[in-house]
Amino acid sequence: MSLRLAIGAACLGLATCVAAQPSYPNRPIRIVVGYSAGGGNDIVVRVVAPRMSEGLGQPVIVENRPGAQSIIACEYVAKAAPDGHTLLMGPSGPMTMNPALYPKLPYSPLEDFAPISMIGDFPLILVVSASLPVRTVKELIAHAKARPDQANYAASAAPFQLASELFNQKAGTKFAFIPYKGSGDSVAAVVSGQVTMTIMDPPPAIGPLKSGKVRGLAVTSARRHPNWPQVPTLAEAGIPDFEIRLAVRIGGNRAYRLPDPTLDARRQVPDDFCRRRGNDELQHARARARFPVW
């Protein structure tokens, strides 16, 4: 039976439901990213933010607060003023996987957050340094088994860590986990030879792949990705039942679940943006991030 992880990236925000409230938004909006600059979520939000700013009539500021599997950013947004002006952009790892990995969190995914609209989805990609003497997943496995004390992987979020541990389980390898604050940092560690491999979201890998600094060995989709037709799926590479896709979403906190008309503007603006699938900026964002287009 195929394992399929629907890992959503969410832009999660807080909004008040006080009846007597000024029009929304009435000041700049801050979007907090739980990973370092240059990661997949950071790349996407920096393309989306200017268009949101135009639609909202207020500046949209991107702020990176990396660390602790995005727990730092989630806690910061959860404790921010509940007025809809502080949002969070990040994968659903903090919402769906962190609760399983950590016994106590400073936020409640079920009580504090709610999705609003979908932006796109994409598979993960397994990359190694171009200087590593392996060109296939089979060769990577053999390389790791011959050097069990040296084999390791970079991961900046729970979905990437769990994907890599699943790879370990299925391949019989013992790649050790080395934490990083963002996917950009992870791929940089691969390029420099600090780690053997990383399984990551595609956007930060695009530049290193094009420049030949890293080599893509496999993607985690059921079929080859049209942007990398030469890169096999993990199933084709000898690792069956391994399918993982990331979903990018925009959402809000639990206030969005309440039947309150004061929340309509906060819900409608991002939802309208996400539904403009013909929008040039959004199409360019998907192309840059290698998102499948609806």
N, C-alpha and C positions, 0 to 999 in steps of 0.2 A: 504494500500500500504506500502510495507516494506521500511523503511529508511535504506539506505546503504551509508555509508561514506567511500569513498576511500581516505584514508589519507596517503599520501606518505611521507616516510622519505627520505630526499634528501641530497646528499653530493654535495654541490654547490660550484663552484670555478670560479675564474677569470683568463682570459688568454688574452694576447695581440695578436693583428694581425699585428704587424710590420713585414715587409718583411725580413729585415736584422736582424735575430734573432739567437742566439746560440741554439744548440740542446736542446731539452726538455726531462727530467728536467736536469738542470745544477747545482742544489743545493738541500738541503733537502726540502721536501714538508710538510707543516703544515696542519693538518686537525683539524678544530675548531669544538667543540661540544658545542651546546647551552644549555647544561644541566650539572648538577653535575656528578661527577664520580659515576659509579655504575648503571646508568640508562640504558634503553634499547639501545639507540643509541650509548652510550659510550661502552657498552659491545660488540656490533657488530663491531664497528670501530676498537676496540683494537684487535679483532681477524683478521680482514681483513687487517689492516695496515702492518703487517710484510710481508704478501704475496704480497701486492702492492709494498712494498719496494724492495723485491727481483726482481719483474718484472721490476721496474723502474730503479733499480741500484742506488737509492738514499735513504737515511733515510726518513721515513714517521713518523712525530711527531704528537701525539694527544694532543691537548690543550683544556681544558675545560674553557669556558667562560659563566657560567650559569646566568640566571636572565631575567626578563621581557619577559617571553614567547618566549625566544630565539631571541628577538629583538637586544639585545646587541651583540650576536655573528653574526647575519646577517649583522648588520651595520659594524662591524669590518671587516668582509670578503669583503663586498661591497666596503669599502674604502681602502682595501689593494692594494698593487702594482698589476696592471693587467698583471701578467706574468704567471699565471697558477700554482704558487707555494703555494697559500693559498686557501684551500678548506673548505667547511662547511658540517658537517654531522648533520642532524636534520630532524624532521618530517615536513610534508607539512603544519602543523599548521601555521608556520610563512609565508608560501607562499599562502595558500588558506583561512585560517580563520582569521589571524591577520588583513588583510585588511578590513574584515567585522566588527571586534571588535574595531579597532583603527582608528580614522579619519585621522591621519597623521603618516606615517612611514618613517624612515630614509633610506629606500630602496624600490625599486619597484620590486615586484615579477615577473611581466610580462616583464619588460624591462631589468632586470639585470640577470635573471637566466633561464636556460634551462636544461631539463632532458637529460641524456645520456643512462642509462641502468638500468634495474630492477634487484634487488637482491632477494626479497621474500616478503611474506605478512603473517599477522597473526591477530587473533582477540584480543580484550581486555579481561581482566578478572576482575571480581568484587571480592575483598577480604576484609575480616574483621579479627580482632584479634581473635585468638583461645580462648582468655579469655572472649570474648563477648558471652553472652548466646543466640546466634542465630545460627541455622544450615541451614536455608533456606532463600531464598529471601522473602518469605511471612513473616517469623518471623522477618527479618530485618526491613521490612516495618512497622510491628506492633510495634516493639521496637522503631523506630524513631517517629512514630505518638504519642506514649505514652510519649515521651521526646522531643518535638519539639525544645526546647531551648538548648538541648545538642547534637542533631544530626548534624554531619558535615562530610565533605569529604575532602580528600587531592587531589590536582591536580597540575601538574607541567607544563602542556601545554594546549593550547586551545582545542585540540581534547578530552582530558580527562575531561576538565571542561564542555565542551558542552555535552559529553556523560552523565556526572553526572547530568546535568541540565535536559537532556531529561528523565533520570530516575526519577528525581523529578516530572516532568510533568506527566509522565505516571503512576507513583505509587501514586501520591497525597501526596508526602512527602515534607519536607522543610529542607533537608540537606544543611547546610551552607558551602560555599566555603572557604577553607583554602589553600592559595598558598604555593607551595614548589618549590625548584630549580631543582628537578630531581625526577624521578620515584623511585630511591633508597631511597631518602629522604621521599617520600610519603609512601612507604611500611614500613619504619622504624617508621614513625609516627603512623601507624596503629598498629604495634607490641607494641609500648610503650603506646598505649591508648590515644594519643593526639587527634586522630580523630577516627570517627566511622568506616569509610570505605574508599576505593579508587577504582576507575575503571581505570586500567592502562595497559601498555604494559607488556607482560608476563616475559621477561628476568629477571628483578630485583626481581620478586616474586618467582622465582623457588626455591632459597635457603630457604626462610622462609616457603614456602609450604612443602618442603621436611622435614624440621626440626619440622614441626607442630606448628610454631609460628603464622601462619595465616591460615585462612580457605577460600578456594575458593568456592564461592556460585553460580557463573554463568559465562559463557563466552558469548561474543557478536556475535558469529558466527551462521550461520543457522543450523549447525549440531554440535554435541559434538566433541570436539577436541580429536584426537587420543592419545595425551599425557596426557589428563585428562578425561578419559572416564566416571569417576564418577561425574564429574561436569556438571550439566545440562546447556542448553542454557537459555538465558533470556526468550525466548518464552515458553520453557518448565516450567520455574519457575513462569510463570504467567504474564510476560511483553511482549505482542505480538509486532510484527513489530519493532523489535529492533535488527538491524544487523549492526555492525561496524567492519571494518578490517583496519589494518594499512599496508601500503606498504612501503618497504625500497627501495630507489632508489639512484643512483649516478648520478650527473649531473654537469653542468657548467654554466657559465654566458652567457649573450647575445652574446658574441663573438663567441660562438659555433654555433650560428645560421647563421653566415656569411660564404659565400663560399671562404674560405681562406685556402690554403694548409698548412700554418704554424701551423694550429690548429689540423691537422690530428693526430699527436702523442698524443696530450692531450686528444683527443676524443677516440682514438683507444685503448690506454693502459687500462683505467678503463673498457671500454666496453668489451674488450677481457677477462678481469678478470671475469666480471659478467657473461659472456656467458660460462665460464668453469664450467658448472654445475656439472661435475663429480669431480671437484677439492676437494681433501680431506679436506683442511682447510675450504673451504666454506661450505662443508657439515657439518663439525663439528660446525661451527658457527651457522648454522641453527638449528642443534640439541640442542645446548646450549641455543639458544634464542627461541626455540620451534617454528621455522618457518615451515610452510608447505613446503615440498620440491617439486620442479617442476617435 
